[in-house]
Amino acid sequence: MARRGRDDDHGGTTHSPDGPSDDEEAGVVELKKGARITGGDRSKLAADLKKKYSGGASIRELAAETGRSYGFVHRILAESGVTLRGRGGATRGKKS
């Protein structure tokens, strides 16, 4: 019978004592899905998301990258004081 909820050599997450993982080097904050993010971790995540969003990344791209929901990323950006972009796409001209 397989055990659940354990990080062992059956596909669990391991962290190398040799240094940061590839994800950490790329600036991606590793988050457990659904884990509450508070304090310094939240501030670091907010700064990272703000930088990437200001650089042109979409909220959906950021949500996929971090493994969090669109709403979570939207809320973090709003709390950070970011001016959110419009929805984009073609706009309708004035009717004459």
C-alpha positions in Angstrom: 0.0 0.0 0.0 1.3 3.4 -0.9 1.7 6.1 1.7 0.4 9.6 1.2 1.7 12.9 2.3 5.3 12.0 2.6 8.2 13.5 0.7 10.5 10.6 0.1 12.2 9.0 -2.9 8.9 8.2 -4.6 8.5 11.5 -6.5 8.5 13.8 -3.5 10.0 17.3 -3.5 13.6 17.5 -2.5 15.8 20.5 -1.9 19.5 20.4 -2.5 21.8 21.7 0.2 24.2 22.8 -2.6 22.2 25.9 -3.4 19.1 27.3 -5.0 17.1 25.1 -7.3 16.6 26.0 -11.0 13.2 27.6 -10.2 14.7 29.8 -7.5 17.5 30.9 -9.8 15.0 32.0 -12.4 13.2 34.2 -9.8 10.1 32.0 -9.5 8.9 31.7 -6.0 8.1 28.0 -5.2 4.7 27.8 -3.5 2.7 25.0 -2.2 -0.7 25.0 -3.9 -3.3 26.7 -1.5 -0.7 27.5 1.1 -1.2 30.7 3.0 1.4 33.3 2.1 2.1 35.9 4.8 4.8 38.3 6.0 8.1 38.5 4.2 7.2 35.7 1.8 4.1 37.6 0.7 6.1 40.9 0.3 8.8 39.1 -1.8 6.1 37.4 -3.9 4.3 40.8 -4.4 7.5 42.5 -5.5 8.4 39.7 -7.9 4.9 39.7 -9.4 4.8 43.5 -9.6 8.2 43.5 -11.5 7.0 40.8 -14.0 3.6 42.4 -14.5 5.2 45.8 -15.1 7.5 44.1 -17.6 4.6 42.9 -19.7 3.5 39.5 -18.2 -0.2 39.0 -18.0 -2.0 38.0 -14.8 -2.9 34.7 -16.3 0.8 34.0 -17.1 1.8 34.9 -13.6 -0.9 32.7 -12.1 0.3 29.8 -14.2 3.9 30.4 -13.3 3.3 30.5 -9.6 0.6 27.9 -9.5 -1.8 30.3 -7.9 -5.2 31.4 -9.1 -5.9 34.4 -11.3 -7.8 36.1 -8.3 -4.9 35.6 -5.9 -2.4 37.2 -8.4 -4.9 40.0 -9.1 -5.3 40.7 -5.4 -1.6 40.7 -4.7 -1.0 43.1 -7.5 -3.8 45.4 -6.4 -2.5 45.3 -2.8 1.0 46.3 -4.2 -0.4 49.5 -5.7 0.1 48.3 -9.3 -2.0 50.1 -12.0 -3.7 47.2 -13.7 -3.9 47.2 -17.5 -7.2 47.0 -19.4 -8.4 43.8 -20.9 -6.9 44.5 -24.3 -8.1 43.2 -27.6 -9.9 45.2 -30.4 -11.9 48.1 -29.3 -15.0 49.3 -31.0 -15.0 52.7 -32.7 -17.7 55.3 -32.2 -20.8 54.8 -34.2 -21.6 57.7 -36.5 
